Amino acid sequence: MRVRKAATGVTDALLVLIEPHAHQHRGPRQHTLAALAAARPGSLVIAPNGAADLATLRKAQARVITGSAGRSAARLLASARAASYVSAVAQRALSQRRWPSRLRRLPDQITLLARCLTEAACLRTARHLVRDPGAVVVLSASEALHGAAALLGGQAHLRFVHGRVATEDAALRILGRLTRRGERHVFALYPTAALRDQVAAAFPRLPGAVRTFAVDDGKRLTDAEREAGRAAFGIPDAATALCLIDGWGPYGDIDTVSGALKGVRQPLHLVVCGAPPQEEVLARWRGLPGWRVHAVPGSVGEYVLRFVYAAADAALVAQLPGADKEPRPIMDAVRLGVPLLVSEHDPDLSARLAGRPWAWLFPAGDPDALTAVLDRLAEGPPDRPGERAPIDLGMVTADEQADFLIQTYVQLLSRTRR
């Protein structure tokens, strides 16, 4: 692998931002991608599967590549798409439980390989188009085959790892060992300490650090947006409204929310947003006396997300213990200036939020405690997070994040030259 020098000068160096999921309407990753691109106008954005918010990226003066550039990158991307197709076919064929567990895990193994090939194609594209980048960053990286991506892509890079969903079976572990030397050309970034510990246990030689992914753009909700948000959902000014964003994931504690809603003395307006919604749960909530439930199904972009938060007096985050991902609703609520009601599912997060006037905590899995918090909300919401609140959660501005990425990339290149 040829190690190229980084561009000199932090404030004027351009970024290469790789986002394999740019085609999806997902809040935090799209928001961070656009914010970083705007922080360094003229940076290169590589979106191998297309970009859902192309207009915003172009407004940020980013150079956007949808697909690949160069013959090597094209071959790698074609291989990645073929692997994704095979994975989808295998998923349908092996979905029934009568198959052995090793066979049922096969689609996940192929998906991990496809993600590695996609990343390698993007890295080859970056190498083909930019000679001396300020930093090359994969914003949504796979949890496996880090060294293989670097070797196949021929490019040192930073990579944000957001979760460890699938583990490698024997074949991928062998491939990982064969390409382990590529890990010295990679620096991993983890949004949470819990996730870092998980990945470090599986990849002890992979250098990395904890770094908050979400960035603060300073664009708090305005009074006009709050009025428009409540009007959009038909929520009277005197009513109390609560929003629940992405509460349906594997760690979402819907049972605790359901139990709490039944006991609330003064029913509220509840705005539910995220995918995939559980229609039977929504129907049950709508059947509760006095409750008004407003649903915004599916993954939404920043514009709609602001409307949802603007309509609410507070945002509810109820999760089960064990969640290791950066909590999107908490980060979004704080940067937009919306108070929080948060379960104590993460000791590190609870320690950061304890004593904050804009965050009320309740024990995870305790519907009675949540009922008490909701009754308190009806009497008056918490204070709104101030301008310094994002700092309390480790968020920095897009400019500061870009500076950090460039400095970290320079340090990575200096280590690889030794």
C-alpha positions as a Markdown table, in Angstrom:
| # | Residue | x | y | z |
|---|---|---|---|---|
| 1 | Met | 0.0 | 0.0 | 0.0 |
| 2 | Arg | 1.4 | 3.4 | -1.0 |
| 3 | Val | 1.1 | 5.9 | 1.9 |
| 4 | Arg | 0.4 | 9.4 | 0.6 |
| 5 | Lys | 1.0 | 12.5 | 2.6 |
| 6 | Ala | -1.9 | 14.5 | 4.0 |
| 7 | Ala | -2.6 | 18.0 | 2.8 |
| 8 | Thr | -0.9 | 20.6 | 4.9 |
| 9 | Gly | -3.0 | 23.1 | 6.9 |
| 10 | Val | -6.0 | 21.9 | 9.0 |
| 11 | Thr | -8.4 | 24.7 | 8.2 |
| 12 | Asp | -8.1 | 24.5 | 4.4 |
| 13 | Ala | -7.5 | 20.8 | 3.9 |
| 14 | Leu | -10.3 | 18.9 | 2.1 |
| 15 | Leu | -12.0 | 15.8 | 3.3 |
| 16 | Val | -12.9 | 12.6 | 1.5 |
| 17 | Leu | -16.2 | 11.5 | 3.1 |
| 18 | Ile | -17.4 | 8.0 | 2.3 |
| 19 | Glu | -21.0 | 7.2 | 3.2 |
| 20 | Pro | -22.2 | 3.8 | 2.0 |
| 21 | His | -25.7 | 4.6 | 3.4 |
| 22 | Ala | -26.1 | 8.0 | 1.9 |
| 23 | His | -29.0 | 6.7 | -0.2 |
| 24 | Gln | -31.1 | 6.2 | 2.9 |
| 25 | His | -33.2 | 8.9 | 4.6 |
| 26 | Arg | -31.6 | 8.5 | 8.0 |
| 27 | Gly | -31.2 | 11.4 | 10.4 |
| 28 | Pro | -27.8 | 11.4 | 12.1 |
| 29 | Arg | -25.6 | 10.1 | 9.3 |
| 30 | Gln | -27.1 | 12.3 | 6.7 |
| 31 | His | -26.9 | 15.3 | 9.1 |
| 32 | Thr | -23.3 | 14.7 | 10.0 |
| 33 | Leu | -22.3 | 14.0 | 6.3 |
| 34 | Ala | -23.9 | 17.3 | 5.2 |
| 35 | Ala | -22.4 | 19.3 | 8.1 |
| 36 | Leu | -18.9 | 18.0 | 7.5 |
| 37 | Ala | -19.1 | 18.7 | 3.8 |
| 38 | Ala | -20.3 | 22.2 | 4.5 |
| 39 | Ala | -17.4 | 22.7 | 7.0 |
| 40 | Arg | -14.9 | 22.0 | 4.3 |
| 41 | Pro | -16.4 | 23.3 | 1.0 |
| 42 | Gly | -15.0 | 21.4 | -2.0 |
| 43 | Ser | -14.6 | 18.2 | -0.2 |
| 44 | Leu | -15.3 | 14.9 | -1.9 |
| 45 | Val | -18.3 | 12.8 | -0.9 |
| 46 | Ile | -18.4 | 9.2 | -2.2 |
| 47 | Ala | -21.9 | 7.6 | -2.1 |
| 48 | Pro | -21.6 | 4.3 | -3.8 |
| 49 | Asn | -25.3 | 3.6 | -3.7 |
| 50 | Gly | -26.5 | 7.1 | -4.5 |
| 51 | Ala | -27.4 | 10.1 | -2.3 |
| 52 | Ala | -30.9 | 10.7 | -1.0 |
| 53 | Asp | -30.1 | 14.4 | -0.2 |
| 54 | Leu | -28.0 | 15.3 | -3.2 |
| 55 | Ala | -29.3 | 18.9 | -3.2 |
| 56 | Thr | -28.0 | 19.6 | 0.3 |
| 57 | Leu | -24.6 | 18.2 | -0.5 |
| 58 | Arg | -24.3 | 20.3 | -3.6 |
| 59 | Lys | -25.4 | 23.4 | -1.7 |
| 60 | Ala | -22.5 | 22.6 | 0.7 |
| 61 | Gln | -20.2 | 22.8 | -2.4 |
| 62 | Ala | -19.2 | 19.2 | -2.1 |
| 63 | Arg | -18.0 | 17.2 | -5.1 |
| 64 | Val | -20.3 | 14.1 | -5.1 |
| 65 | Ile | -19.5 | 10.8 | -6.7 |
| 66 | Thr | -22.4 | 8.3 | -6.8 |
| 67 | Gly | -20.9 | 5.0 | -7.7 |
| 68 | Ser | -17.2 | 4.6 | -8.4 |
| 69 | Ala | -14.3 | 6.1 | -10.4 |
| 70 | Gly | -11.5 | 4.1 | -12.0 |
| 71 | Arg | -11.4 | 0.5 | -13.2 |
| 72 | Ser | -10.2 | -1.1 | -10.0 |
| 73 | Ala | -13.0 | 0.6 | -8.0 |
| 74 | Ala | -15.6 | -0.4 | -10.6 |
| 75 | Arg | -14.6 | -4.0 | -10.4 |
| 76 | Leu | -14.7 | -4.0 | -6.6 |
| 77 | Leu | -18.1 | -2.3 | -6.5 |
| 78 | Ala | -19.5 | -4.7 | -9.0 |
| 79 | Ser | -18.3 | -7.6 | -6.8 |
| 80 | Ala | -19.9 | -5.9 | -3.8 |
| 81 | Arg | -23.3 | -5.7 | -5.5 |
| 82 | Ala | -23.1 | -9.3 | -6.7 |
| 83 | Ala | -22.3 | -10.3 | -3.1 |
| 84 | Ser | -25.3 | -8.3 | -1.8 |
| 85 | Tyr | -27.6 | -10.0 | -4.3 |
| 86 | Val | -26.3 | -13.4 | -3.2 |
| 87 | Ser | -26.9 | -12.5 | 0.4 |
| 88 | Ala | -30.5 | -11.4 | -0.3 |
| 89 | Val | -31.2 | -14.6 | -2.1 |
| 90 | Ala | -29.6 | -16.7 | 0.7 |
| 91 | Gln | -31.6 | -14.7 | 3.3 |
| 92 | Arg | -34.9 | -15.7 | 1.6 |
| 93 | Ala | -33.8 | -19.3 | 1.1 |
| 94 | Leu | -32.5 | -19.9 | 4.6 |
| 95 | Ser | -35.0 | -17.8 | 6.7 |
| 96 | Gln | -36.8 | -20.9 | 8.1 |
| 97 | Arg | -35.6 | -22.2 | 11.4 |
| 98 | Arg | -35.3 | -25.8 | 10.1 |
| 99 | Trp | -31.9 | -24.9 | 8.7 |
| 100 | Pro | -28.8 | -25.3 | 10.9 |
| 101 | Ser | -27.8 | -22.0 | 12.6 |
| 102 | Arg | -24.5 | -22.0 | 10.7 |
| 103 | Leu | -26.3 | -21.9 | 7.4 |
| 104 | Arg | -28.8 | -19.3 | 8.7 |
| 105 | Arg | -25.8 | -17.0 | 9.5 |
| 106 | Leu | -24.4 | -17.4 | 5.9 |
| 107 | Pro | -26.3 | -14.3 | 4.6 |
| 108 | Asp | -24.8 | -12.2 | 7.3 |
| 109 | Gln | -21.3 | -13.4 | 6.4 |
| 110 | Ile | -21.9 | -12.6 | 2.8 |
| 111 | Thr | -23.2 | -9.1 | 3.8 |
| 112 | Leu | -20.0 | -8.4 | 5.8 |
| 113 | Leu | -18.0 | -9.4 | 2.7 |
| 114 | Ala | -20.2 | -7.1 | 0.5 |
| 115 | Arg | -19.7 | -4.2 | 2.9 |
| 116 | Cys | -15.9 | -4.7 | 2.9 |
| 117 | Leu | -15.9 | -4.7 | -1.0 |
| 118 | Thr | -18.0 | -1.6 | -1.1 |
| 119 | Glu | -15.7 | 0.2 | 1.3 |
| 120 | Ala | -12.7 | -0.9 | -0.8 |
| 121 | Ala | -14.3 | 0.4 | -3.9 |
| 122 | Cys | -14.9 | 3.8 | -2.3 |
| 123 | Leu | -11.3 | 3.9 | -1.0 |
| 124 | Arg | -10.0 | 3.1 | -4.5 |
| 125 | Thr | -12.2 | 5.9 | -5.9 |
| 126 | Ala | -10.7 | 8.3 | -3.3 |
| 127 | Arg | -7.2 | 7.2 | -4.3 |
| 128 | His | -8.1 | 7.7 | -8.0 |
| 129 | Leu | -9.5 | 11.2 | -7.6 |
| 130 | Val | -7.6 | 12.9 | -4.8 |
| 131 | Arg | -3.9 | 12.9 | -4.5 |
| 132 | Asp | -3.3 | 14.4 | -1.0 |
| 133 | Pro | -6.5 | 14.5 | 1.0 |
| 134 | Gly | -6.7 | 16.1 | 4.4 |
| 135 | Ala | -8.5 | 13.0 | 5.7 |
| 136 | Val | -10.2 | 10.0 | 4.3 |
| 137 | Val | -13.1 | 8.9 | 6.5 |
| 138 | Val | -15.7 | 6.1 | 6.2 |
| 139 | Leu | -18.6 | 7.5 | 8.1 |
| 140 | Ser | -20.6 | 4.3 | 8.4 |
| 141 | Ala | -18.1 | 1.4 | 8.4 |
| 142 | Ser | -18.5 | -2.3 | 8.8 |
| 143 | Glu | -17.7 | -3.9 | 12.1 |
| 144 | Ala | -15.4 | -6.5 | 10.4 |
| 145 | Leu | -12.7 | -6.9 | 7.9 |
| 146 | His | -11.1 | -3.6 | 8.6 |
| 147 | Gly | -7.6 | -4.6 | 7.3 |
| 148 | Ala | -9.1 | -6.2 | 4.2 |
| 149 | Ala | -10.9 | -3.0 | 3.3 |
| 150 | Ala | -7.6 | -1.0 | 3.7 |
| 151 | Leu | -5.6 | -3.5 | 1.6 |
| 152 | Leu | -8.1 | -3.9 | -1.2 |
| 153 | Gly | -8.8 | -0.1 | -1.2 |
| 154 | Gly | -5.1 | 0.7 | -1.1 |
| 155 | Gln | -5.8 | 3.7 | 1.1 |
| 156 | Ala | -5.2 | 4.6 | 4.8 |
| 157 | His | -8.4 | 5.9 | 6.4 |
| 158 | Leu | -10.4 | 6.6 | 9.5 |
| 159 | Arg | -13.6 | 4.6 | 10.0 |
| 160 | Phe | -16.6 | 5.2 | 12.3 |
| 161 | Val | -18.0 | 1.9 | 13.6 |
| 162 | His | -21.6 | 2.3 | 14.8 |
| 163 | Gly | -22.4 | -1.2 | 16.0 |
| 164 | Arg | -21.4 | -4.8 | 16.1 |
| 165 | Val | -24.4 | -6.7 | 14.8 |
| 166 | Ala | -22.8 | -9.7 | 13.0 |
| 167 | Thr | -19.8 | -11.8 | 14.1 |
| 168 | Glu | -17.4 | -13.5 | 11.8 |
| 169 | Asp | -17.6 | -17.2 | 11.2 |
| 170 | Ala | -14.5 | -19.3 | 10.4 |
| 171 | Ala | -14.1 | -18.2 | 6.7 |
| 172 | Leu | -14.2 | -14.5 | 7.5 |
| 173 | Arg | -11.9 | -14.9 | 10.5 |
| 174 | Ile | -9.3 | -16.6 | 8.3 |
| 175 | Leu | -9.7 | -13.7 | 5.8 |
| 176 | Gly | -9.3 | -11.2 | 8.6 |
| 177 | Arg | -6.1 | -12.9 | 9.8 |
| 178 | Leu | -4.7 | -13.0 | 6.3 |
| 179 | Thr | -5.3 | -9.2 | 5.9 |
| 180 | Arg | -4.4 | -8.2 | 9.5 |
| 181 | Arg | -1.4 | -6.2 | 8.3 |
| 182 | Gly | -3.9 | -3.7 | 6.8 |
| 183 | Glu | -5.1 | -2.7 | 10.2 |
| 184 | Arg | -2.1 | -0.6 | 10.7 |
| 185 | His | -3.4 | 1.7 | 8.0 |
| 186 | Val | -6.8 | 2.1 | 9.8 |
| 187 | Phe | -7.9 | 4.1 | 12.8 |
| 188 | Ala | -11.3 | 3.2 | 14.2 |
| 189 | Leu | -13.6 | 5.7 | 15.9 |
| 190 | Tyr | -16.4 | 4.5 | 18.2 |
| 191 | Pro | -19.3 | 6.7 | 19.3 |
| 192 | Thr | -19.5 | 4.9 | 22.7 |
| 193 | Ala | -17.1 | 3.3 | 25.1 |
| 194 | Ala | -19.2 | 0.2 | 25.3 |
| 195 | Leu | -18.9 | -0.3 | 21.5 |
| 196 | Arg | -15.2 | 0.3 | 21.6 |
| 197 | Asp | -14.8 | -2.4 | 24.2 |
| 198 | Gln | -16.7 | -4.9 | 22.1 |
| 199 | Val | -14.8 | -4.3 | 19.0 |
| 200 | Ala | -11.4 | -4.1 | 20.8 |
| 201 | Ala | -12.1 | -7.6 | 22.2 |
| 202 | Ala | -12.5 | -9.0 | 18.7 |
| 203 | Phe | -9.7 | -6.8 | 17.1 |
| 204 | Pro | -7.1 | -6.2 | 19.7 |
| 205 | Arg | -4.5 | -4.9 | 17.2 |
| 206 | Leu | -6.9 | -2.3 | 15.6 |
| 207 | Pro | -6.1 | 1.2 | 16.9 |
| 208 | Gly | -9.0 | 3.3 | 17.8 |
| 209 | Ala | -10.6 | 5.9 | 20.1 |
| 210 | Val | -14.0 | 6.9 | 21.4 |
| 211 | Arg | -15.4 | 9.9 | 19.5 |
| 212 | Thr | -19.0 | 11.3 | 19.3 |
| 213 | Phe | -20.3 | 11.0 | 15.8 |
| 214 | Ala | -23.1 | 13.5 | 15.9 |
| 215 | Val | -22.1 | 17.2 | 15.4 |
| 216 | Asp | -23.8 | 20.3 | 16.6 |
| 217 | Asp | -24.7 | 22.7 | 13.7 |
| 218 | Gly | -26.0 | 25.4 | 16.1 |
| 219 | Lys | -29.4 | 25.4 | 14.4 |
| 220 | Arg | -31.7 | 25.4 | 17.4 |
| 221 | Leu | -35.5 | 25.2 | 16.8 |
| 222 | Thr | -37.0 | 28.6 | 16.5 |
| 223 | Asp | -40.3 | 29.8 | 18.0 |
| 224 | Ala | -41.8 | 29.9 | 14.4 |
| 225 | Glu | -40.8 | 26.2 | 13.9 |
| 226 | Arg | -42.4 | 25.2 | 17.2 |
| 227 | Glu | -45.6 | 27.0 | 16.2 |
| 228 | Ala | -45.6 | 25.4 | 12.8 |
| 229 | Gly | -44.8 | 21.9 | 14.2 |
| 230 | Arg | -47.7 | 22.0 | 16.6 |
| 231 | Ala | -50.0 | 23.3 | 13.9 |
| 232 | Ala | -48.9 | 20.5 | 11.6 |
| 233 | Phe | -50.1 | 17.9 | 14.1 |
| 234 | Gly | -53.1 | 19.8 | 15.3 |
| 235 | Ile | -51.7 | 20.2 | 18.9 |
| 236 | Pro | -53.2 | 23.1 | 20.8 |
| 237 | Asp | -50.8 | 25.6 | 22.4 |
| 238 | Ala | -52.0 | 24.7 | 25.9 |
| 239 | Ala | -51.7 | 20.9 | 25.4 |
| 240 | Thr | -48.6 | 18.9 | 26.5 |
| 241 | Ala | -46.9 | 16.9 | 23.7 |
| 242 | Leu | -44.3 | 14.2 | 23.8 |
| 243 | Cys | -42.3 | 12.7 | 20.9 |
| 244 | Leu | -40.9 | 9.2 | 20.6 |
| 245 | Ile | -38.3 | 8.8 | 17.9 |
| 246 | Asp | -37.0 | 5.4 | 16.7 |
| 247 | Gly | -38.3 | 3.6 | 19.8 |
| 248 | Trp | -38.9 | 0.4 | 17.9 |
| 249 | Gly | -35.3 | -0.9 | 17.6 |
| 250 | Pro | -33.9 | -4.0 | 19.2 |
| 251 | Tyr | -33.2 | -2.1 | 22.5 |
| 252 | Gly | -36.4 | 0.0 | 22.4 |
| 253 | Asp | -38.5 | -0.6 | 25.6 |
| 254 | Ile | -42.0 | -0.4 | 24.1 |
| 255 | Asp | -43.4 | -2.5 | 26.9 |
| 256 | Thr | -42.4 | 0.0 | 29.6 |
| 257 | Val | -43.8 | 2.8 | 27.5 |
| 258 | Ser | -47.1 | 1.0 | 27.0 |
| 259 | Gly | -47.4 | 0.2 | 30.7 |
| 260 | Ala | -46.6 | 3.9 | 31.7 |
| 261 | Leu | -49.2 | 5.4 | 29.3 |
| 262 | Lys | -52.0 | 3.5 | 30.9 |
| 263 | Gly | -51.5 | 5.1 | 34.3 |
| 264 | Val | -51.0 | 8.7 | 33.3 |
| 265 | Arg | -53.5 | 11.0 | 35.1 |
| 266 | Gln | -53.6 | 13.6 | 32.3 |
| 267 | Pro | -53.3 | 12.1 | 28.8 |
| 268 | Leu | -50.9 | 13.9 | 26.4 |
| 269 | His | -50.3 | 14.2 | 22.7 |
| 270 | Leu | -47.8 | 11.6 | 21.5 |
| 271 | Val | -45.9 | 12.1 | 18.2 |
| 272 | Val | -44.3 | 8.8 | 17.1 |
| 273 | Cys | -41.6 | 8.7 | 14.4 |
| 274 | Gly | -39.4 | 6.0 | 13.0 |
| 275 | Ala | -39.3 | 2.7 | 11.3 |
| 276 | Pro | -40.6 | 0.1 | 11.4 |
| 277 | Pro | -43.6 | 1.1 | 13.6 |
| 278 | Gln | -45.6 | -1.6 | 15.3 |
| 279 | Glu | -49.1 | -0.9 | 14.1 |
| 280 | Glu | -50.8 | -3.1 | 16.8 |
| 281 | Val | -49.0 | -1.1 | 19.5 |
| 282 | Leu | -50.1 | 2.2 | 17.9 |
| 283 | Ala | -53.6 | 1.0 | 17.8 |
| 284 | Arg | -53.5 | 0.1 | 21.5 |
| 285 | Trp | -52.1 | 3.5 | 22.4 |
| 286 | Arg | -54.8 | 5.2 | 20.3 |
| 287 | Gly | -57.4 | 3.3 | 22.3 |
| 288 | Leu | -56.3 | 4.7 | 25.6 |
| 289 | Pro | -58.8 | 7.3 | 26.9 |
| 290 | Gly | -57.8 | 10.9 | 26.1 |
| 291 | Trp | -54.6 | 10.1 | 24.3 |
| 292 | Arg | -53.9 | 11.6 | 20.9 |
| 293 | Val | -51.3 | 9.6 | 18.9 |
| 294 | His | -49.8 | 11.1 | 15.8 |
| 295 | Ala | -47.6 | 8.8 | 13.7 |
| 296 | Val | -44.9 | 9.7 | 11.1 |
| 297 | Pro | -43.8 | 6.2 | 9.9 |
| 298 | Gly | -40.6 | 5.5 | 8.0 |
| 299 | Ser | -37.1 | 7.0 | 8.0 |
| 300 | Val | -37.3 | 10.7 | 7.6 |
| 301 | Gly | -34.9 | 13.5 | 6.7 |
| 302 | Glu | -33.7 | 16.4 | 8.8 |
| 303 | Tyr | -36.6 | 18.7 | 7.6 |
| 304 | Val | -39.4 | 16.4 | 8.8 |
| 305 | Leu | -37.4 | 15.5 | 11.9 |
| 306 | Arg | -37.3 | 19.1 | 12.9 |
| 307 | Phe | -41.1 | 19.3 | 12.6 |
| 308 | Val | -41.5 | 16.3 | 14.9 |
| 309 | Tyr | -39.2 | 17.7 | 17.6 |
| 310 | Ala | -40.7 | 21.2 | 17.2 |
| 311 | Ala | -44.1 | 19.9 | 18.1 |
| 312 | Ala | -43.0 | 18.3 | 21.4 |
| 313 | Asp | -42.5 | 19.7 | 24.8 |
| 314 | Ala | -40.1 | 16.8 | 25.5 |
| 315 | Ala | -38.6 | 13.8 | 23.8 |
| 316 | Leu | -38.9 | 10.3 | 25.3 |
| 317 | Val | -36.1 | 7.8 | 25.1 |
| 318 | Ala | -36.9 | 4.4 | 26.8 |
| 319 | Gln | -34.4 | 1.7 | 26.1 |
| 320 | Leu | -33.4 | -1.7 | 27.5 |
| 321 | Pro | -30.0 | -2.1 | 29.2 |
| 322 | Gly | -27.2 | -3.2 | 26.8 |
| 323 | Ala | -27.6 | -0.6 | 24.1 |
| 324 | Asp | -24.2 | 0.3 | 22.8 |
| 325 | Lys | -24.9 | 2.7 | 20.0 |
| 326 | Glu | -24.8 | 6.4 | 20.1 |
| 327 | Pro | -28.4 | 7.5 | 21.0 |
| 328 | Arg | -29.7 | 9.3 | 18.0 |
| 329 | Pro | -32.8 | 10.8 | 19.6 |
| 330 | Ile | -30.8 | 12.2 | 22.5 |
| 331 | Met | -28.2 | 13.8 | 20.3 |
| 332 | Asp | -30.8 | 15.3 | 18.0 |
| 333 | Ala | -33.0 | 16.6 | 20.8 |
| 334 | Val | -30.1 | 18.3 | 22.6 |
| 335 | Arg | -28.7 | 20.0 | 19.5 |
| 336 | Leu | -32.2 | 21.2 | 18.6 |
| 337 | Gly | -33.0 | 22.4 | 22.1 |
| 338 | Val | -35.7 | 19.9 | 23.2 |
| 339 | Pro | -35.9 | 18.6 | 26.8 |
| 340 | Leu | -35.4 | 14.9 | 27.5 |
| 341 | Leu | -37.1 | 12.1 | 29.4 |
| 342 | Val | -34.5 | 9.3 | 29.5 |
| 343 | Ser | -34.3 | 5.8 | 30.9 |
| 344 | Glu | -31.2 | 4.9 | 32.9 |
| 345 | His | -30.2 | 2.1 | 30.5 |
| 346 | Asp | -26.6 | 3.2 | 30.1 |
| 347 | Pro | -24.5 | 4.1 | 33.2 |
| 348 | Asp | -22.1 | 6.3 | 31.2 |
| 349 | Leu | -25.0 | 8.2 | 29.6 |
| 350 | Ser | -26.9 | 8.5 | 32.9 |
| 351 | Ala | -23.8 | 9.9 | 34.6 |
| 352 | Arg | -23.6 | 12.6 | 31.9 |
| 353 | Leu | -27.2 | 13.5 | 32.1 |
| 354 | Ala | -27.6 | 13.4 | 35.9 |
| 355 | Gly | -28.4 | 16.8 | 37.4 |
| 356 | Arg | -29.0 | 18.5 | 34.1 |
| 357 | Pro | -32.2 | 20.6 | 34.3 |
| 358 | Trp | -33.1 | 19.7 | 30.7 |
| 359 | Ala | -33.1 | 15.9 | 31.3 |
| 360 | Trp | -35.3 | 13.9 | 33.6 |
| 361 | Leu | -34.2 | 10.3 | 34.3 |
| 362 | Phe | -36.2 | 7.3 | 35.3 |
| 363 | Pro | -35.2 | 3.6 | 36.0 |
| 364 | Ala | -35.0 | 1.5 | 32.9 |
| 365 | Gly | -37.9 | -1.0 | 32.7 |
| 366 | Asp | -40.0 | 0.7 | 35.3 |
| 367 | Pro | -43.4 | 1.8 | 33.9 |
| 368 | Asp | -44.6 | 3.2 | 37.2 |
| 369 | Ala | -41.5 | 5.5 | 37.4 |
| 370 | Leu | -42.1 | 6.6 | 33.8 |
| 371 | Thr | -45.8 | 7.3 | 34.6 |
| 372 | Ala | -44.7 | 9.6 | 37.4 |
| 373 | Val | -42.3 | 11.4 | 35.0 |
| 374 | Leu | -45.1 | 11.9 | 32.5 |
| 375 | Asp | -47.5 | 13.2 | 35.2 |
| 376 | Arg | -44.7 | 15.7 | 36.1 |
| 377 | Leu | -44.3 | 16.6 | 32.4 |
| 378 | Ala | -48.1 | 17.5 | 32.3 |
| 379 | Glu | -47.5 | 20.0 | 35.1 |
| 380 | Gly | -44.6 | 21.7 | 33.2 |
| 381 | Pro | -41.7 | 20.5 | 31.0 |
| 382 | Pro | -38.0 | 20.5 | 31.9 |
| 383 | Asp | -35.9 | 23.5 | 30.9 |
| 384 | Arg | -34.7 | 23.5 | 27.3 |
| 385 | Pro | -31.1 | 22.5 | 26.6 |
| 386 | Gly | -28.9 | 25.6 | 26.2 |
| 387 | Glu | -26.1 | 26.2 | 23.8 |
| 388 | Arg | -23.6 | 24.4 | 25.9 |
| 389 | Ala | -25.8 | 21.3 | 26.4 |
| 390 | Pro | -24.3 | 19.5 | 23.3 |
| 391 | Ile | -20.8 | 19.8 | 24.9 |
| 392 | Asp | -22.0 | 17.9 | 27.9 |
| 393 | Leu | -22.6 | 14.9 | 25.6 |
| 394 | Gly | -19.3 | 15.2 | 23.8 |
| 395 | Met | -20.7 | 16.9 | 20.7 |
| 396 | Val | -18.6 | 19.4 | 18.9 |
| 397 | Thr | -19.2 | 21.7 | 15.9 |
| 398 | Ala | -18.7 | 20.4 | 12.4 |
| 399 | Asp | -15.6 | 22.6 | 12.0 |
| 400 | Glu | -14.1 | 21.1 | 15.2 |
| 401 | Gln | -14.9 | 17.6 | 14.0 |
| 402 | Ala | -13.3 | 18.2 | 10.7 |
| 403 | Asp | -10.2 | 19.5 | 12.4 |
| 404 | Phe | -10.1 | 16.4 | 14.6 |
| 405 | Leu | -10.4 | 14.1 | 11.7 |
| 406 | Ile | -7.6 | 15.8 | 9.8 |
| 407 | Gln | -5.3 | 15.8 | 12.8 |
| 408 | Thr | -6.0 | 12.2 | 13.5 |
| 409 | Tyr | -5.4 | 11.2 | 9.9 |
| 410 | Val | -2.1 | 13.0 | 9.9 |
| 411 | Gln | -1.1 | 11.0 | 13.0 |
| 412 | Leu | -2.2 | 7.8 | 11.3 |
| 413 | Leu | 0.0 | 8.5 | 8.3 |
| 414 | Ser | 3.0 | 9.3 | 10.4 |
| 415 | Arg | 2.6 | 6.0 | 12.2 |
| 416 | Thr | 2.4 | 4.0 | 9.0 |
| 417 | Arg | 5.6 | 5.5 | 7.7 |
| 418 | Arg | 7.7 | 4.2 | 10.6 |
